């Protein structure tokens, strides 16, 4: 293949790709299904809209959208429409003219509705119209003396709106479909008024069962409100963070050109400005709370109630108590991750998240309370163990001082220096740890001096620690623990020591019982208030 042929093939391919992209882009840009045509005659001053829900397909709480199919019936009066359609249909069927708007898309070649007025509505909060949606419309015209027209059409779309989940999962609110009427009447026309007519939750839908997953549909309302614009620039001023440029010929915040918001398309005058008419369709929906009660509320509640098993374990078994608390804490974290996966991120704390926080706080308080009662019940034993550690430290320090003193005596003796000691009982007791020890006579061998010093230090340590060790033995005996060797026939410990330990156990028991009652009542009240105060209908549009 020559280079010119390759270039030609590449050019054709590029042109084809460009055409496909343009066609795809054009197909993706969808017009309003309620797009009208023409201008009304002076005999057409009122338009009536009826709305019936065909199917609520989905409520997307993650993206704050809802998908539904609505059946619209729009009626108005036009005395000239019947004859106009008859003439246009005859000319079209005879092949003398083309037809831009057939009176129905259910069949071809039936009637042509060119050259008649059709009211136009644009959707304000539409996210998109599915490209593969079914289009189904029909226009019915009646002759005089009725002279009315009925436009019947299905609209399938995805609509966006704010949502408030602060009452989840016991919430109820309204889904909104909002439209704006375009008044295309000429300046000499008095204007077209839109009226809301009938509405219903079902028209052609048959069968039993829930209309949509997780939701029930309670009611539908239809309203049409016309807003006058005496000073419309204030509307834009209130909603503009940045003012218009002073040189802007149609500055929305600086001039009366904001009246264009209510003017007809094309050449117009300020005198032809009309009220802005907004038509709102609201669906009241309520969540199926039983599903979320079993899958969201109940797991958290059961984990919180299981934590009270800790209070039926021995207070001295701290390891088992804390083990249960840590296990429930980890289980709560896993449950929370599963629950949060199906909930959107909001600027507020959802009731289910509040219940999770309350459960975390409960587990933390139970862990702290378990440590507290354990310390109270084992206070005597812990004090005895601490005394043993202190006595061991004193013996170690006494041995160190004795070794230093022996080393000093040895050094002085080897140098032939005289040695002097203050043999006062207080000093000997402080330095050597004994009140009855003796020192070797002056000039005695170093080994004898070292042995005497060590003996004095050991005697002092034993003398000082005898009281603490005896108390420790008495306390262990009081609790039925194993006695030390040589004490198997010892007399029972003093009543005061046993009374102190028993009182600590009684105090820990009372604190544990009171904590059980207080924590259980507080947790029950907290969970009840969380869901009682966050339930019911939320007005999103008030």
C-alpha positions in Angstrom: 0.0 0.0 0.0 1.3 3.4 -1.0 1.9 6.2 1.5 -1.0 8.2 -0.1 -3.3 5.3 0.4 -2.3 4.9 4.0 -2.8 8.6 4.6 -6.3 8.5 3.0 -7.2 5.5 5.2 -6.0 7.2 8.3 -8.0 10.3 7.4 -11.2 8.3 6.8 -10.7 6.5 10.2 -10.2 9.8 12.0 -13.3 11.2 10.4 -15.3 8.2 11.3 -14.1 8.3 15.0 -14.9 12.0 15.1 -18.4 11.5 13.8 -19.0 8.7 16.3 -17.9 10.9 19.1 -20.1 13.7 18.0 -23.1 11.5 17.6 -22.4 10.0 21.1 -22.1 13.4 22.6 -25.3 14.6 20.9 -27.1 11.5 22.2 -25.9 12.1 25.7 -27.3 15.7 25.7 -30.9 15.0 26.5 -33.7 17.5 26.4 -36.5 17.7 28.9 -39.2 15.1 28.3 -41.7 17.9 28.9 -40.3 20.2 26.3 -43.1 22.1 24.6 -43.4 24.4 21.6 -45.0 27.6 20.3 -46.8 30.5 21.9 -50.3 30.4 23.5 -53.2 32.2 22.0 -55.1 34.7 24.2 -57.7 32.0 24.8 -55.1 29.8 26.5 -54.5 31.2 30.0 -54.5 28.1 32.2 -52.5 24.9 32.3 -53.3 22.0 34.6 -50.9 19.3 35.6 -51.6 15.9 37.1 -48.9 13.5 38.4 -49.0 9.8 39.2 -46.1 7.7 40.4 -45.4 4.7 38.2 -42.4 3.3 40.1 -39.8 4.4 42.6 -36.8 2.4 41.4 -34.1 3.4 43.9 -33.2 5.8 46.7 -29.4 6.2 46.6 -28.3 7.5 50.0 -24.6 7.3 49.2 -24.9 9.9 46.4 -28.1 11.7 47.5 -30.2 10.8 44.5 -33.4 8.9 43.6 -34.5 7.2 40.5 -38.2 7.0 39.5 -40.7 6.9 36.7 -43.6 9.4 36.8 -46.7 9.6 34.6 -47.7 13.2 33.7 -51.0 14.4 32.3 -51.0 18.1 31.3 -54.2 19.7 30.0 -55.2 23.1 28.6 -57.7 24.7 26.4 -57.1 25.9 22.8 -60.1 26.5 20.6 -58.0 26.5 17.4 -55.9 23.4 18.1 -58.4 20.8 16.8 -58.7 22.3 13.3 -55.0 23.1 13.2 -54.1 19.4 13.8 -56.6 18.2 11.3 -55.2 20.5 8.5 -51.6 19.6 9.4 -52.4 15.9 9.5 -54.1 16.0 6.1 -51.2 17.8 4.5 -48.7 15.5 6.0 -50.4 12.3 5.1 -50.9 13.7 1.5 -47.2 14.2 1.3 -47.4 17.9 0.9 -45.5 18.7 4.1 -43.4 17.1 6.8 -44.3 16.6 10.5 -41.9 17.7 13.2 -44.1 16.6 16.1 -46.3 13.6 15.8 -49.2 13.5 18.2 -47.9 10.1 19.6 -44.8 8.0 19.5 -46.7 4.8 20.0 -47.5 4.6 16.3 -46.4 6.4 13.2 -48.5 8.1 10.7 -51.5 8.8 12.9 -51.7 12.6 13.4 -49.4 15.6 13.3 -49.4 18.1 16.1 -47.3 20.8 14.4 -48.3 24.5 14.8 -50.2 24.1 18.1 -49.1 25.4 21.5 -47.6 22.9 23.9 -46.6 24.1 27.4 -43.0 23.6 28.3 -41.5 22.5 31.6 -37.8 22.1 32.5 -36.6 19.9 35.4 -34.5 21.8 37.9 -33.0 19.0 40.0 -32.5 16.4 37.4 -29.2 14.4 37.4 -29.9 12.7 34.1 -32.4 10.8 32.0 -31.3 7.3 31.2 -30.5 6.9 27.5 -32.2 3.5 27.3 -35.4 4.7 28.9 -38.7 4.0 27.3 -40.4 7.1 25.7 -44.2 7.0 25.7 -46.4 10.0 25.0 -49.7 10.8 23.5 -51.7 14.0 22.8 -55.4 13.9 22.7 -57.4 16.8 21.2 -61.2 17.3 21.6 -63.3 19.5 19.3 -65.6 22.2 20.5 -67.3 23.0 22.7 -64.7 21.3 24.9 -61.7 22.5 22.9 -59.3 20.9 25.4 -55.9 19.1 24.9 -54.4 16.3 27.1 -50.7 15.5 26.9 -49.9 12.2 28.5 -46.3 11.1 28.9 -44.0 9.0 31.0 -40.8 10.5 32.5 -38.0 8.4 33.8 -35.1 10.2 35.5 -32.6 10.4 38.2 -32.9 13.4 40.5 -30.6 14.9 43.1 -31.5 16.6 46.4 -30.2 17.1 49.9 -30.9 14.3 52.4 -30.9 14.3 56.2 -30.1 10.9 57.8 -30.0 12.2 61.4 -33.0 10.0 62.3 -31.6 6.8 60.7 -32.9 4.1 60.8 -36.3 5.5 62.0 -36.5 8.3 59.5 -39.0 9.7 57.0 -38.7 12.5 54.6 -39.7 13.7 51.1 -38.3 13.0 47.7 -38.5 16.0 45.4 -39.0 16.4 41.7 -39.0 20.1 40.8 -39.9 21.7 37.5 -40.0 25.3 36.2 -42.7 26.4 33.8 -41.5 28.5 30.8 -44.2 31.1 29.9 -43.7 31.8 26.2 -46.7 34.0 25.9 -46.2 37.3 23.9 -46.2 40.7 25.5 -49.9 41.4 24.8 -50.9 38.1 26.4 -52.1 38.1 30.1 -49.8 35.2 30.9 -50.3 31.5 31.5 -51.1 30.2 35.0 -50.1 26.7 36.1 -52.5 24.8 38.4 -51.8 21.6 40.2 -54.5 19.0 39.7 -54.8 15.3 40.7 -52.0 13.1 42.0 -51.6 9.5 43.0 -49.1 6.8 44.1 -50.1 4.3 41.4 -51.8 4.3 38.1 -50.8 1.4 35.9 -48.6 -0.5 38.4 -50.1 -3.9 39.3 -49.0 -6.7 41.7 -48.3 -7.1 45.4 -45.1 -6.5 47.4 -42.9 -3.6 48.5 -42.6 -0.8 45.9 -38.8 -0.4 46.5 -36.1 -1.9 48.7 -35.9 -0.5 52.3 -38.7 2.1 51.8 -42.4 2.4 52.0 -44.2 5.2 50.0 -46.7 7.0 52.2 -48.1 9.9 50.1 -47.6 12.2 47.1 -48.2 15.9 47.0 -48.3 18.3 44.0 -48.0 22.0 44.2 -47.5 24.9 41.8 -46.2 28.2 43.1 -45.8 31.4 41.1 -43.2 33.9 42.5 -43.6 37.5 41.6 -40.4 39.5 40.9 -41.0 43.1 41.9 -37.3 43.6 42.6 -35.7 40.5 41.3 -32.1 41.8 41.5 -32.4 41.1 45.2 -32.8 37.4 44.5 -29.4 37.3 42.8 -27.8 39.7 45.3 -28.8 37.4 48.2 -27.4 34.3 46.4 -24.2 35.9 44.9 -20.9 35.6 46.7 -19.3 37.8 44.1 -21.2 40.9 42.6 -21.5 41.5 38.9 -19.0 43.5 37.1 -20.2 47.2 36.9 -19.7 47.2 33.2 -21.8 44.0 32.6 -24.8 45.1 30.5 -26.9 42.4 32.1 -25.4 42.4 35.6 -27.6 40.2 37.8 -26.7 42.0 41.0 -26.3 45.6 39.7 -29.2 46.3 37.3 -32.9 45.5 36.7 -31.8 43.2 34.0 -32.5 40.4 36.5 -36.1 40.8 35.4 -35.0 38.6 32.4 -35.4 35.7 34.8 -39.1 35.9 34.2 -39.2 37.0 30.6 -40.1 34.9 27.6 -37.4 33.7 25.2 -36.5 35.8 22.2 -37.2 39.5 21.7 -38.9 40.8 24.9 -39.5 43.8 27.0 -39.4 44.2 30.8 -43.2 44.7 30.6 -43.5 41.2 29.4 -41.8 39.6 32.4 -43.9 37.0 34.1 -43.9 35.3 37.5 -41.6 32.3 37.9 -43.8 29.3 38.3 -42.3 26.2 40.1 -44.1 22.9 40.2 -43.0 20.5 42.9 -43.8 16.8 43.2 -43.0 15.4 46.7 -43.0 11.7 47.7 -43.2 11.0 51.4 -41.2 7.8 52.1 -40.5 6.0 55.4 -37.7 3.5 56.0 -38.4 -0.1 56.9 -36.8 0.1 60.3 -37.2 -3.6 61.2 -34.5 -4.6 58.7 -32.0 -2.1 60.2 -33.1 -3.0 63.7 -31.9 -6.6 63.1 -28.8 -5.8 61.1 -27.6 -2.5 62.6 -29.1 -1.7 66.0 -29.3 -5.1 67.5 -25.7 -6.2 67.1 -24.4 -3.0 68.8 -27.0 -3.4 71.6 -26.1 -7.1 72.2 -22.4 -6.3 72.4 -23.2 -3.6 75.0 -25.3 -6.0 77.1 -22.8 -8.8 76.8 -20.2 -6.5 78.5 -22.2 -6.8 81.8 -21.1 -10.4 82.0 -17.9 -9.0 83.5 -19.7 -8.1 86.7 -20.5 -11.8 87.4 -16.8 -12.8 87.4 -14.5 -12.7 90.5 -13.3 -9.2 91.2 -9.8 -10.6 91.9 -9.7 -12.2 88.4 -8.7 -9.1 86.6 -7.2 -10.9 83.6 -10.5 -12.6 82.8 -12.5 -9.4 83.2 -10.2 -7.3 81.0 -10.0 -10.1 78.5 -13.7 -10.0 78.0 -13.7 -6.2 77.7 -10.9 -6.3 75.1 -12.7 -9.0 73.1 -15.9 -7.1 73.0 -14.1 -3.9 72.1 -12.5 -5.6 69.0 -15.9 -7.2 68.1 -17.5 -3.7 68.4 -14.9 -2.3 66.0 -15.6 -5.0 63.5 -19.3 -4.5 63.7 -18.9 -0.7 63.3 -16.9 -1.1 60.1 -19.6 -3.4 58.6 -22.3 -0.9 59.6 -20.4 2.2 58.3 -19.8 0.6 54.9 -23.5 1.0 54.0 -23.9 4.5 55.4 -22.9 7.8 53.8 -20.4 10.2 55.4 -22.3 13.1 56.9 -21.5 16.3 58.7 -23.3 15.0 61.8 -23.1 11.8 63.9 -25.7 9.3 62.9 -27.8 7.6 65.7 -26.1 4.3 65.0 -22.8 5.9 65.4 -23.9 7.5 68.6 -25.0 4.1 69.9 -21.5 2.8 68.9 -19.8 5.6 70.9 -22.0 4.9 73.9 -21.0 1.2 73.7 -17.3 2.1 73.5 -17.7 4.4 76.6 -19.5 1.6 78.4 -16.6 -0.8 77.7 -14.1 1.7 78.8 -15.9 2.4 82.1 -16.3 -1.3 82.8 -12.5 -1.8 82.3 -11.7 1.1 84.6 -14.2 -0.1 87.2 -12.7 -3.7 87.1 -9.2 -2.3 87.8 -10.6 -0.2 90.6 -12.4 -3.0 92.5 -9.4 -5.3 91.9 -7.1 -2.8 93.6 -9.5 -2.3 96.5 -10.0 -6.1 97.1 -6.3 -6.9 96.9 -5.1 -3.8 98.8 -3.8 -5.7 101.8 -1.9 -8.2 99.7 -0.5 -5.5 97.4 0.6 -3.5 100.5 2.3 -6.6 101.9 4.1 -7.3 98.6 5.2 -3.7 98.4 6.6 -4.0 102.0 8.6 -7.1 101.0 10.0 -5.2 98.1 11.0 -2.3 100.3 12.6 -4.6 102.8 14.6 -6.2 100.0 15.7 -2.8 98.9 16.8 -1.9 102.5 18.8 -5.1 102.8 20.5 -4.4 99.6 21.4 -0.9 100.6 22.7 -2.2 104.0 24.9 -4.8 102.3 26.3 -2.1 100.0 27.1 0.2 102.9 28.7 -2.7 104.9 30.8 -3.6 101.9 32.0 0.0 101.5 32.8 0.2 105.2 34.8 -3.0 105.1 36.7 -1.8 102.1 37.5 1.5 103.9 38.7 -0.4 107.0 40.9 -2.6 104.9 42.5 0.3 103.1 43.3 2.1 106.4 44.7 -1.0 108.0 47.0 -1.7 105.1 48.3 1.9 105.2 48.8 1.6 109.0 46.5 4.5 109.7 44.5 4.7 112.9 40.8 4.0 112.6 38.0 5.7 114.5 34.4 4.8 114.7 31.5 6.5 116.2 29.9 3.7 118.1 26.7 5.5 119.1 23.7 3.3 118.7 21.9 5.8 116.5 24.7 6.0 114.0 25.3 2.3 114.0 21.7 1.7 113.4 21.6 4.1 110.5 24.8 3.0 108.8 24.9 -0.7 109.5 21.2 -1.4 109.8 21.3 -2.8 113.4 20.9 -1.6 117.0 22.8 -4.5 118.6 25.7 -5.2 116.3 29.4 -5.0 117.4 32.5 -4.0 115.6 35.8 -5.9 115.7 38.5 -4.5 118.0 41.1 -2.2 116.5 43.9 -4.0 114.9 41.8 -7.1 114.1 42.5 -8.8 110.7 40.6 -7.5 107.6 38.7 -10.7 107.1 37.4 -10.6 110.6 36.4 -7.0 110.1 34.6 -7.8 106.9 32.7 -10.7 108.5 31.6 -8.7 111.4 30.4 -5.9 109.3 28.4 -8.2 107.0 26.9 -10.0 110.1 26.0 -6.6 111.6 24.3 -5.5 108.3 22.4 -8.8 107.9 21.2 -8.7 111.5 20.0 -5.1 111.1 18.1 -6.0 107.9 16.4 -9.0 109.6 15.5 -6.9 112.6 14.0 -4.1 110.5 12.0 -6.4 108.2 10.7 -8.9 110.8 7.6 -6.8 111.4 6.7 -6.5 107.7 7.3 -10.2 107.0 5.3 -11.2 110.0 2.4 -9.0 108.8 2.7 -10.5 105.3 2.5 -14.1 106.7 -0.6 -13.1 108.8 -2.4 -11.6 105.8 -1.7 -14.6 103.6 -2.9 -16.9 106.3 -6.0 -14.8 106.7 -6.9 -15.4 103.0 -6.2 -19.1 103.2 -3.0 -18.9 101.1 0.0 -21.2 101.5 2.0 -20.4 104.6 5.7 -20.1 104.6 7.9 -23.1 105.8 8.1 -23.5 109.6 4.7 -21.8 110.2 2.3 -24.7 109.8 1.3 -24.7 113.5 1.3 -20.9 113.9 -1.6 -19.4 115.7 -4.4 -17.6 113.8 -3.5 -14.0 112.8 -4.9 -11.0 114.8 -8.5 -10.2 114.2 -7.7 -6.7 113.1 -5.7 -7.9 110.1 -8.4 -10.3 108.9 -11.1 -7.6 109.5 -9.2 -5.1 107.3 -8.9 -7.6 104.4 -12.5 -8.6 104.7 -13.7 -5.0 104.8 -11.8 -4.4 101.6 -13.5 -7.3 99.9 -16.9 -6.1 101.1 -16.2 -2.6 99.9 -15.1 -3.9 96.4 -18.3 -6.0 96.3 -20.6 -3.1 97.0 -18.8 -0.8 94.5 -19.1 -3.6 91.9 -22.9 -4.0 92.5 -23.5 -0.3 92.4 -21.5 0.0 89.2 -23.5 -2.8 87.6 -26.8 -1.0 88.4 -25.6 2.4 87.4 -23.9 1.4 84.1 -26.9 -0.8 83.1 -29.4 2.0 83.8 -27.3 4.6 82.1 -26.7 2.5 79.0 -30.4 1.7 78.7 -31.3 5.3 79.0 -28.7 6.5 76.6 -29.7 4.0 73.9 -33.4 4.8 74.4 -32.8 8.5 74.2 -30.6 8.2 71.1 -33.2 6.5 69.0 -36.3 8.2 70.7 -34.9 11.7 70.0 -33.8 10.8 66.5 -36.9 9.3 64.9 -39.8 10.5 62.7 -40.3 12.8 59.8 -37.7 15.4 58.8 -38.8 18.4 56.8 -36.1 19.0 54.2 -37.9 21.8 52.5 -39.3 23.8 55.4 
